[in-house]
Amino acid sequence: MARKNAIITWALAARIYGDKSAFLGCGFLGFQDTLWDARGRHYFNDTYIEGGIDFIWGNGQSVYENFRINVTSGLLLPQGNNGFITAQGRKSAYEPTGFVFRRGIVSGTGQAFLGRAYGPYSRVIFHETTMSNVVDPNGWFAWYYQGKEDKITYAEVNCSGPGSNTSMRVKWMKKLSPLDLSQYSTSEFINQDGWLNRLPS
Protein backbone atom coordinates (compact mmCIF):
# COMPACT_ATOMS: atom_id res chain seq x y z
CA MET A 1 0.00 0.00 0.00
CA ALA A 2 1.47 3.37 -0.95
CA ARG A 3 0.21 6.83 -0.23
CA LYS A 4 1.90 10.18 -0.87
CA ASN A 5 5.15 8.48 -1.89
CA ALA A 6 5.27 6.52 1.36
CA ILE A 7 5.62 2.75 1.37
CA ILE A 8 3.87 1.15 4.30
CA THR A 9 4.93 -2.23 5.61
CA TRP A 10 3.58 -4.17 8.53
CA ALA A 11 5.87 -5.92 10.98
CA LEU A 12 5.81 -6.87 14.65
CA ALA A 13 7.81 -4.86 17.12
CA ALA A 14 7.38 -7.61 19.75
CA ARG A 15 5.70 -11.00 20.20
CA ILE A 16 5.15 -12.13 23.78
CA TYR A 17 4.36 -15.78 24.55
CA GLY A 18 5.97 -16.26 27.96
CA ASP A 19 4.01 -16.34 31.19
CA LYS A 20 4.90 -13.86 33.94
CA SER A 21 6.63 -11.31 31.71
CA ALA A 22 7.11 -7.69 32.79
CA PHE A 23 8.04 -4.66 30.69
CA LEU A 24 9.02 -1.47 32.49
CA GLY A 25 9.81 1.78 30.68
CA CYS A 26 9.71 0.19 27.22
CA GLY A 27 8.57 1.52 23.83
CA PHE A 28 6.90 -0.41 20.99
CA LEU A 29 6.64 1.33 17.62
CA GLY A 30 4.93 0.07 14.48
CA PHE A 31 1.80 0.58 12.44
CA GLN A 32 -0.20 -2.66 12.22
CA ASP A 33 0.15 -5.51 14.77
CA THR A 34 2.85 -3.60 16.68
CA LEU A 35 2.61 -5.58 19.93
CA TRP A 36 1.50 -9.20 19.74
CA ASP A 37 0.41 -9.87 23.32
CA ALA A 38 -0.06 -13.52 22.41
CA ARG A 39 -0.55 -15.49 25.63
CA GLY A 40 0.45 -15.62 29.26
CA ARG A 41 0.31 -13.10 32.10
CA HIS A 42 2.05 -9.83 31.31
CA TYR A 43 2.61 -6.56 33.12
CA PHE A 44 3.47 -3.31 31.34
CA ASN A 45 4.34 -0.15 33.28
CA ASP A 46 5.44 3.22 31.91
CA THR A 47 5.30 1.99 28.31
CA TYR A 48 4.83 3.82 25.01
CA ILE A 49 2.93 1.96 22.27
CA GLU A 50 2.41 3.41 18.78
CA GLY A 51 0.41 2.19 15.81
CA GLY A 52 -2.64 2.51 13.61
CA ILE A 53 -4.37 -0.87 13.14
CA ASP A 54 -4.80 -3.64 15.76
CA PHE A 55 -1.52 -2.53 17.27
CA ILE A 56 -2.09 -4.21 20.63
CA TRP A 57 -3.47 -7.65 19.83
CA GLY A 58 -3.53 -11.29 20.83
CA ASN A 59 -4.94 -13.35 23.68
CA GLY A 60 -2.70 -12.37 26.58
CA GLN A 61 -3.83 -11.74 30.14
CA SER A 62 -2.26 -8.35 30.63
CA VAL A 63 -2.29 -5.16 32.65
CA TYR A 64 -0.98 -1.89 31.18
CA GLU A 65 -0.37 0.85 33.77
CA ASN A 66 0.86 4.42 33.34
CA PHE A 67 0.93 3.89 29.59
CA ARG A 68 0.99 6.19 26.58
CA ILE A 69 -0.80 5.05 23.43
CA ASN A 70 -0.08 7.07 20.28
CA VAL A 71 -2.49 6.48 17.38
CA THR A 72 -0.97 7.12 13.94
CA SER A 73 -3.88 6.09 11.70
CA GLY A 74 -4.33 9.69 10.57
CA LEU A 75 -0.83 9.74 9.10
CA LEU A 76 -1.06 6.62 6.97
CA LEU A 77 -4.67 5.56 6.34
CA PRO A 78 -6.81 7.19 3.65
CA GLN A 79 -9.06 9.91 5.05
CA GLY A 80 -12.23 8.51 6.61
CA ASN A 81 -10.67 5.17 7.58
CA ASN A 82 -10.42 4.55 11.29
CA GLY A 83 -7.74 2.59 13.06
CA PHE A 84 -8.12 0.08 15.89
CA ILE A 85 -6.06 0.23 19.08
CA THR A 86 -6.75 -3.29 20.38
CA ALA A 87 -7.79 -6.62 18.90
CA GLN A 88 -8.12 -8.96 21.86
CA GLY A 89 -8.75 -12.63 21.02
CA ARG A 90 -10.42 -14.31 24.01
CA LYS A 91 -12.10 -17.46 22.66
CA SER A 92 -14.35 -18.65 25.50
CA ALA A 93 -15.95 -17.48 28.72
CA TYR A 94 -13.59 -19.81 30.61
CA GLU A 95 -10.39 -18.14 29.46
CA PRO A 96 -8.96 -15.69 32.03
CA THR A 97 -7.47 -13.48 29.31
CA GLY A 98 -8.03 -9.83 28.47
CA PHE A 99 -6.32 -6.45 28.36
CA VAL A 100 -6.68 -3.97 31.24
CA PHE A 101 -5.43 -0.41 30.73
CA ARG A 102 -5.12 1.82 33.79
CA ARG A 103 -3.95 5.39 34.39
CA GLY A 104 -2.72 6.19 30.91
CA ILE A 105 -3.13 8.50 27.92
CA VAL A 106 -4.60 7.80 24.48
CA SER A 107 -3.75 10.44 21.89
CA GLY A 108 -2.46 10.80 18.33
CA THR A 109 -3.76 11.69 14.90
CA GLY A 110 -6.79 10.50 12.93
CA GLN A 111 -9.43 8.39 14.67
CA ALA A 112 -9.39 4.91 16.09
CA PHE A 113 -11.73 2.56 17.88
CA LEU A 114 -10.56 1.47 21.33
CA GLY A 115 -10.94 -2.11 20.19
CA ARG A 116 -12.44 -4.62 17.80
CA ALA A 117 -13.30 -8.17 18.71
CA TYR A 118 -10.59 -10.59 17.56
CA GLY A 119 -12.39 -13.40 19.40
CA PRO A 120 -16.02 -14.08 20.38
CA TYR A 121 -15.37 -13.28 24.06
CA SER A 122 -12.97 -10.39 23.54
CA ARG A 123 -12.27 -8.44 26.76
CA VAL A 124 -10.71 -4.96 27.10
CA ILE A 125 -11.10 -2.45 29.94
CA PHE A 126 -9.89 1.16 30.09
CA HIS A 127 -9.79 2.58 33.63
CA GLU A 128 -8.80 6.11 34.68
CA THR A 129 -7.52 6.87 31.18
CA THR A 130 -7.24 10.30 29.57
CA MET A 131 -8.57 10.08 26.01
CA SER A 132 -8.14 12.71 23.31
CA ASN A 133 -10.62 13.11 20.45
CA VAL A 134 -8.61 10.51 18.51
CA VAL A 135 -11.07 7.97 20.00
CA ASP A 136 -14.00 7.28 17.68
CA PRO A 137 -17.27 8.31 19.41
CA ASN A 138 -18.66 4.76 19.01
CA GLY A 139 -15.64 3.44 20.90
CA TRP A 140 -15.83 -0.25 20.04
CA PHE A 141 -16.43 -2.55 17.06
CA ALA A 142 -17.78 -6.12 17.17
CA TRP A 143 -16.24 -6.97 13.76
CA TYR A 144 -17.15 -10.59 12.88
CA TYR A 145 -19.23 -10.99 16.06
CA GLN A 146 -22.06 -8.60 15.31
CA GLY A 147 -25.23 -9.99 16.84
CA LYS A 148 -23.19 -11.73 19.57
CA GLU A 149 -22.07 -8.63 21.45
CA ASP A 150 -23.48 -9.92 24.76
CA LYS A 151 -20.42 -12.19 25.05
CA ILE A 152 -17.93 -9.33 24.56
CA THR A 153 -16.63 -7.37 27.57
CA TYR A 154 -15.62 -3.83 26.63
CA ALA A 155 -15.77 -1.22 29.37
CA GLU A 156 -14.56 2.25 30.30
CA VAL A 157 -14.47 3.36 33.93
CA ASN A 158 -13.62 6.84 35.30
CA CYS A 159 -11.96 8.02 32.09
CA SER A 160 -11.50 11.68 31.16
CA GLY A 161 -10.76 13.93 28.20
CA PRO A 162 -12.74 14.75 25.05
CA GLY A 163 -12.55 11.18 23.76
CA SER A 164 -14.07 9.72 26.92
CA ASN A 165 -17.62 10.95 26.26
CA THR A 166 -19.66 7.73 26.27
CA SER A 167 -22.97 9.24 25.06
CA MET A 168 -22.42 7.84 21.55
CA ARG A 169 -20.74 4.60 22.55
CA VAL A 170 -22.12 1.27 21.33
CA LYS A 171 -25.12 0.26 23.41
CA TRP A 172 -23.58 -3.11 24.28
CA MET A 173 -20.56 -1.65 26.10
CA LYS A 174 -20.50 -3.12 29.61
CA LYS A 175 -21.04 -1.11 32.77
CA LEU A 176 -18.82 -2.37 35.60
CA SER A 177 -19.68 -2.02 39.27
CA PRO A 178 -16.86 -1.41 41.78
CA LEU A 179 -17.04 -5.13 42.62
CA ASP A 180 -16.77 -6.06 38.93
CA LEU A 181 -13.82 -3.70 38.51
CA SER A 182 -11.99 -5.19 41.49
CA GLN A 183 -11.47 -8.47 39.62
CA TYR A 184 -9.40 -6.51 37.07
CA SER A 185 -6.98 -5.02 39.59
CA THR A 186 -3.36 -5.99 39.03
CA SER A 187 -3.32 -8.23 42.12
CA GLU A 188 -6.53 -10.09 41.20
CA PHE A 189 -6.10 -10.28 37.44
CA ILE A 190 -2.46 -11.29 36.91
CA ASN A 191 -0.64 -11.36 40.27
CA GLN A 192 -2.59 -13.88 42.32
CA ASP A 193 0.57 -15.81 43.22
CA GLY A 194 2.66 -12.68 43.88
CA TRP A 195 5.11 -13.08 40.99
CA LEU A 196 5.30 -9.32 40.40
CA ASN A 197 6.43 -8.79 43.99
CA ARG A 198 9.45 -11.02 43.35
CA LEU A 199 10.78 -9.03 40.40
CA PRO A 200 14.20 -7.43 40.96
CA SER A 201 13.91 -3.75 41.84
C-alpha positions as YAML, in Angstrom:
chain: A
units: angstrom
residues:
- id: 1
  name: MET
  ca: [0.00, 0.00, 0.00]
- id: 2
  name: ALA
  ca: [1.47, 3.37, -0.95]
- id: 3
  name: ARG
  ca: [0.21, 6.83, -0.23]
- id: 4
  name: LYS
  ca: [1.90, 10.18, -0.87]
- id: 5
  name: ASN
  ca: [5.15, 8.48, -1.89]
- id: 6
  name: ALA
  ca: [5.27, 6.52, 1.36]
- id: 7
  name: ILE
  ca: [5.62, 2.75, 1.37]
- id: 8
  name: ILE
  ca: [3.87, 1.15, 4.30]
- id: 9
  name: THR
  ca: [4.93, -2.23, 5.61]
- id: 10
  name: TRP
  ca: [3.58, -4.17, 8.53]
- id: 11
  name: ALA
  ca: [5.87, -5.92, 10.98]
- id: 12
  name: LEU
  ca: [5.81, -6.87, 14.65]
- id: 13
  name: ALA
  ca: [7.81, -4.86, 17.12]
- id: 14
  name: ALA
  ca: [7.38, -7.61, 19.75]
- id: 15
  name: ARG
  ca: [5.70, -11.00, 20.20]
- id: 16
  name: ILE
  ca: [5.15, -12.13, 23.78]
- id: 17
  name: TYR
  ca: [4.36, -15.78, 24.55]
- id: 18
  name: GLY
  ca: [5.97, -16.26, 27.96]
- id: 19
  name: ASP
  ca: [4.01, -16.34, 31.19]
- id: 20
  name: LYS
  ca: [4.90, -13.86, 33.94]
- id: 21
  name: SER
  ca: [6.63, -11.31, 31.71]
- id: 22
  name: ALA
  ca: [7.11, -7.69, 32.79]
- id: 23
  name: PHE
  ca: [8.04, -4.66, 30.69]
- id: 24
  name: LEU
  ca: [9.02, -1.47, 32.49]
- id: 25
  name: GLY
  ca: [9.81, 1.78, 30.68]
- id: 26
  name: CYS
  ca: [9.71, 0.19, 27.22]
- id: 27
  name: GLY
  ca: [8.57, 1.52, 23.83]
- id: 28
  name: PHE
  ca: [6.90, -0.41, 20.99]
- id: 29
  name: LEU
  ca: [6.64, 1.33, 17.62]
- id: 30
  name: GLY
  ca: [4.93, 0.07, 14.48]
- id: 31
  name: PHE
  ca: [1.80, 0.58, 12.44]
- id: 32
  name: GLN
  ca: [-0.20, -2.66, 12.22]
- id: 33
  name: ASP
  ca: [0.15, -5.51, 14.77]
- id: 34
  name: THR
  ca: [2.85, -3.60, 16.68]
- id: 35
  name: LEU
  ca: [2.61, -5.58, 19.93]
- id: 36
  name: TRP
  ca: [1.50, -9.20, 19.74]
- id: 37
  name: ASP
  ca: [0.41, -9.87, 23.32]
- id: 38
  name: ALA
  ca: [-0.06, -13.52, 22.41]
- id: 39
  name: ARG
  ca: [-0.55, -15.49, 25.63]
- id: 40
  name: GLY
  ca: [0.45, -15.62, 29.26]
- id: 41
  name: ARG
  ca: [0.31, -13.10, 32.10]
- id: 42
  name: HIS
  ca: [2.05, -9.83, 31.31]
- id: 43
  name: TYR
  ca: [2.61, -6.56, 33.12]
- id: 44
  name: PHE
  ca: [3.47, -3.31, 31.34]
- id: 45
  name: ASN
  ca: [4.34, -0.15, 33.28]
- id: 46
  name: ASP
  ca: [5.44, 3.22, 31.91]
- id: 47
  name: THR
  ca: [5.30, 1.99, 28.31]
- id: 48
  name: TYR
  ca: [4.83, 3.82, 25.01]
- id: 49
  name: ILE
  ca: [2.93, 1.96, 22.27]
- id: 50
  name: GLU
  ca: [2.41, 3.41, 18.78]
- id: 51
  name: GLY
  ca: [0.41, 2.19, 15.81]
- id: 52
  name: GLY
  ca: [-2.64, 2.51, 13.61]
- id: 53
  name: ILE
  ca: [-4.37, -0.87, 13.14]
- id: 54
  name: ASP
  ca: [-4.80, -3.64, 15.76]
- id: 55
  name: PHE
  ca: [-1.52, -2.53, 17.27]
- id: 56
  name: ILE
  ca: [-2.09, -4.21, 20.63]
- id: 57
  name: TRP
  ca: [-3.47, -7.65, 19.83]
- id: 58
  name: GLY
  ca: [-3.53, -11.29, 20.83]
- id: 59
  name: ASN
  ca: [-4.94, -13.35, 23.68]
- id: 60
  name: GLY
  ca: [-2.70, -12.37, 26.58]
- id: 61
  name: GLN
  ca: [-3.83, -11.74, 30.14]
- id: 62
  name: SER
  ca: [-2.26, -8.35, 30.63]
- id: 63
  name: VAL
  ca: [-2.29, -5.16, 32.65]
- id: 64
  name: TYR
  ca: [-0.98, -1.89, 31.18]
- id: 65
  name: GLU
  ca: [-0.37, 0.85, 33.77]
- id: 66
  name: ASN
  ca: [0.86, 4.42, 33.34]
- id: 67
  name: PHE
  ca: [0.93, 3.89, 29.59]
- id: 68
  name: ARG
  ca: [0.99, 6.19, 26.58]
- id: 69
  name: ILE
  ca: [-0.80, 5.05, 23.43]
- id: 70
  name: ASN
  ca: [-0.08, 7.07, 20.28]
- id: 71
  name: VAL
  ca: [-2.49, 6.48, 17.38]
- id: 72
  name: THR
  ca: [-0.97, 7.12, 13.94]
- id: 73
  name: SER
  ca: [-3.88, 6.09, 11.70]
- id: 74
  name: GLY
  ca: [-4.33, 9.69, 10.57]
- id: 75
  name: LEU
  ca: [-0.83, 9.74, 9.10]
- id: 76
  name: LEU
  ca: [-1.06, 6.62, 6.97]
- id: 77
  name: LEU
  ca: [-4.67, 5.56, 6.34]
- id: 78
  name: PRO
  ca: [-6.81, 7.19, 3.65]
- id: 79
  name: GLN
  ca: [-9.06, 9.91, 5.05]
- id: 80
  name: GLY
  ca: [-12.23, 8.51, 6.61]
- id: 81
  name: ASN
  ca: [-10.67, 5.17, 7.58]
- id: 82
  name: ASN
  ca: [-10.42, 4.55, 11.29]
- id: 83
  name: GLY
  ca: [-7.74, 2.59, 13.06]
- id: 84
  name: PHE
  ca: [-8.12, 0.08, 15.89]
- id: 85
  name: ILE
  ca: [-6.06, 0.23, 19.08]
- id: 86
  name: THR
  ca: [-6.75, -3.29, 20.38]
- id: 87
  name: ALA
  ca: [-7.79, -6.62, 18.90]
- id: 88
  name: GLN
  ca: [-8.12, -8.96, 21.86]
- id: 89
  name: GLY
  ca: [-8.75, -12.63, 21.02]
- id: 90
  name: ARG
  ca: [-10.42, -14.31, 24.01]
- id: 91
  name: LYS
  ca: [-12.10, -17.46, 22.66]
- id: 92
  name: SER
  ca: [-14.35, -18.65, 25.50]
- id: 93
  name: ALA
  ca: [-15.95, -17.48, 28.72]
- id: 94
  name: TYR
  ca: [-13.59, -19.81, 30.61]
- id: 95
  name: GLU
  ca: [-10.39, -18.14, 29.46]
- id: 96
  name: PRO
  ca: [-8.96, -15.69, 32.03]
- id: 97
  name: THR
  ca: [-7.47, -13.48, 29.31]
- id: 98
  name: GLY
  ca: [-8.03, -9.83, 28.47]
- id: 99
  name: PHE
  ca: [-6.32, -6.45, 28.36]
- id: 100
  name: VAL
  ca: [-6.68, -3.97, 31.24]
- id: 101
  name: PHE
  ca: [-5.43, -0.41, 30.73]
- id: 102
  name: ARG
  ca: [-5.12, 1.82, 33.79]
- id: 103
  name: ARG
  ca: [-3.95, 5.39, 34.39]
- id: 104
  name: GLY
  ca: [-2.72, 6.19, 30.91]
- id: 105
  name: ILE
  ca: [-3.13, 8.50, 27.92]
- id: 106
  name: VAL
  ca: [-4.60, 7.80, 24.48]
- id: 107
  name: SER
  ca: [-3.75, 10.44, 21.89]
- id: 108
  name: GLY
  ca: [-2.46, 10.80, 18.33]
- id: 109
  name: THR
  ca: [-3.76, 11.69, 14.90]
- id: 110
  name: GLY
  ca: [-6.79, 10.50, 12.93]
- id: 111
  name: GLN
  ca: [-9.43, 8.39, 14.67]
- id: 112
  name: ALA
  ca: [-9.39, 4.91, 16.09]
- id: 113
  name: PHE
  ca: [-11.73, 2.56, 17.88]
- id: 114
  name: LEU
  ca: [-10.56, 1.47, 21.33]
- id: 115
  name: GLY
  ca: [-10.94, -2.11, 20.19]
- id: 116
  name: ARG
  ca: [-12.44, -4.62, 17.80]
- id: 117
  name: ALA
  ca: [-13.30, -8.17, 18.71]
- id: 118
  name: TYR
  ca: [-10.59, -10.59, 17.56]
- id: 119
  name: GLY
  ca: [-12.39, -13.40, 19.40]
- id: 120
  name: PRO
  ca: [-16.02, -14.08, 20.38]
- id: 121
  name: TYR
  ca: [-15.37, -13.28, 24.06]
- id: 122
  name: SER
  ca: [-12.97, -10.39, 23.54]
- id: 123
  name: ARG
  ca: [-12.27, -8.44, 26.76]
- id: 124
  name: VAL
  ca: [-10.71, -4.96, 27.10]
- id: 125
  name: ILE
  ca: [-11.10, -2.45, 29.94]
- id: 126
  name: PHE
  ca: [-9.89, 1.16, 30.09]
- id: 127
  name: HIS
  ca: [-9.79, 2.58, 33.63]
- id: 128
  name: GLU
  ca: [-8.80, 6.11, 34.68]
- id: 129
  name: THR
  ca: [-7.52, 6.87, 31.18]
- id: 130
  name: THR
  ca: [-7.24, 10.30, 29.57]
- id: 131
  name: MET
  ca: [-8.57, 10.08, 26.01]
- id: 132
  name: SER
  ca: [-8.14, 12.71, 23.31]
- id: 133
  name: ASN
  ca: [-10.62, 13.11, 20.45]
- id: 134
  name: VAL
  ca: [-8.61, 10.51, 18.51]
- id: 135
  name: VAL
  ca: [-11.07, 7.97, 20.00]
- id: 136
  name: ASP
  ca: [-14.00, 7.28, 17.68]
- id: 137
  name: PRO
  ca: [-17.27, 8.31, 19.41]
- id: 138
  name: ASN
  ca: [-18.66, 4.76, 19.01]
- id: 139
  name: GLY
  ca: [-15.64, 3.44, 20.90]
- id: 140
  name: TRP
  ca: [-15.83, -0.25, 20.04]
- id: 141
  name: PHE
  ca: [-16.43, -2.55, 17.06]
- id: 142
  name: ALA
  ca: [-17.78, -6.12, 17.17]
- id: 143
  name: TRP
  ca: [-16.24, -6.97, 13.76]
- id: 144
  name: TYR
  ca: [-17.15, -10.59, 12.88]
- id: 145
  name: TYR
  ca: [-19.23, -10.99, 16.06]
- id: 146
  name: GLN
  ca: [-22.06, -8.60, 15.31]
- id: 147
  name: GLY
  ca: [-25.23, -9.99, 16.84]
- id: 148
  name: LYS
  ca: [-23.19, -11.73, 19.57]
- id: 149
  name: GLU
  ca: [-22.07, -8.63, 21.45]
- id: 150
  name: ASP
  ca: [-23.48, -9.92, 24.76]
- id: 151
  name: LYS
  ca: [-20.42, -12.19, 25.05]
- id: 152
  name: ILE
  ca: [-17.93, -9.33, 24.56]
- id: 153
  name: THR
  ca: [-16.63, -7.37, 27.57]
- id: 154
  name: TYR
  ca: [-15.62, -3.83, 26.63]
- id: 155
  name: ALA
  ca: [-15.77, -1.22, 29.37]
- id: 156
  name: GLU
  ca: [-14.56, 2.25, 30.30]
- id: 157
  name: VAL
  ca: [-14.47, 3.36, 33.93]
- id: 158
  name: ASN
  ca: [-13.62, 6.84, 35.30]
- id: 159
  name: CYS
  ca: [-11.96, 8.02, 32.09]
- id: 160
  name: SER
  ca: [-11.50, 11.68, 31.16]
- id: 161
  name: GLY
  ca: [-10.76, 13.93, 28.20]
- id: 162
  name: PRO
  ca: [-12.74, 14.75, 25.05]
- id: 163
  name: GLY
  ca: [-12.55, 11.18, 23.76]
- id: 164
  name: SER
  ca: [-14.07, 9.72, 26.92]
- id: 165
  name: ASN
  ca: [-17.62, 10.95, 26.26]
- id: 166
  name: THR
  ca: [-19.66, 7.73, 26.27]
- id: 167
  name: SER
  ca: [-22.97, 9.24, 25.06]
- id: 168
  name: MET
  ca: [-22.42, 7.84, 21.55]
- id: 169
  name: ARG
  ca: [-20.74, 4.60, 22.55]
- id: 170
  name: VAL
  ca: [-22.12, 1.27, 21.33]
- id: 171
  name: LYS
  ca: [-25.12, 0.26, 23.41]
- id: 172
  name: TRP
  ca: [-23.58, -3.11, 24.28]
- id: 173
  name: MET
  ca: [-20.56, -1.65, 26.10]
- id: 174
  name: LYS
  ca: [-20.50, -3.12, 29.61]
- id: 175
  name: LYS
  ca: [-21.04, -1.11, 32.77]
- id: 176
  name: LEU
  ca: [-18.82, -2.37, 35.60]
- id: 177
  name: SER
  ca: [-19.68, -2.02, 39.27]
- id: 178
  name: PRO
  ca: [-16.86, -1.41, 41.78]
- id: 179
  name: LEU
  ca: [-17.04, -5.13, 42.62]
- id: 180
  name: ASP
  ca: [-16.77, -6.06, 38.93]
- id: 181
  name: LEU
  ca: [-13.82, -3.70, 38.51]
- id: 182
  name: SER
  ca: [-11.99, -5.19, 41.49]
- id: 183
  name: GLN
  ca: [-11.47, -8.47, 39.62]
- id: 184
  name: TYR
  ca: [-9.40, -6.51, 37.07]
- id: 185
  name: SER
  ca: [-6.98, -5.02, 39.59]
- id: 186
  name: THR
  ca: [-3.36, -5.99, 39.03]
- id: 187
  name: SER
  ca: [-3.32, -8.23, 42.12]
- id: 188
  name: GLU
  ca: [-6.53, -10.09, 41.20]
- id: 189
  name: PHE
  ca: [-6.10, -10.28, 37.44]
- id: 190
  name: ILE
  ca: [-2.46, -11.29, 36.91]
- id: 191
  name: ASN
  ca: [-0.64, -11.36, 40.27]
- id: 192
  name: GLN
  ca: [-2.59, -13.88, 42.32]
- id: 193
  name: ASP
  ca: [0.57, -15.81, 43.22]
- id: 194
  name: GLY
  ca: [2.66, -12.68, 43.88]
- id: 195
  name: TRP
  ca: [5.11, -13.08, 40.99]
- id: 196
  name: LEU
  ca: [5.30, -9.32, 40.40]
- id: 197
  name: ASN
  ca: [6.43, -8.79, 43.99]
- id: 198
  name: ARG
  ca: [9.45, -11.02, 43.35]
- id: 199
  name: LEU
  ca: [10.78, -9.03, 40.40]
- id: 200
  name: PRO
  ca: [14.20, -7.43, 40.96]
- id: 201
  name: SER
  ca: [13.91, -3.75, 41.84]
...
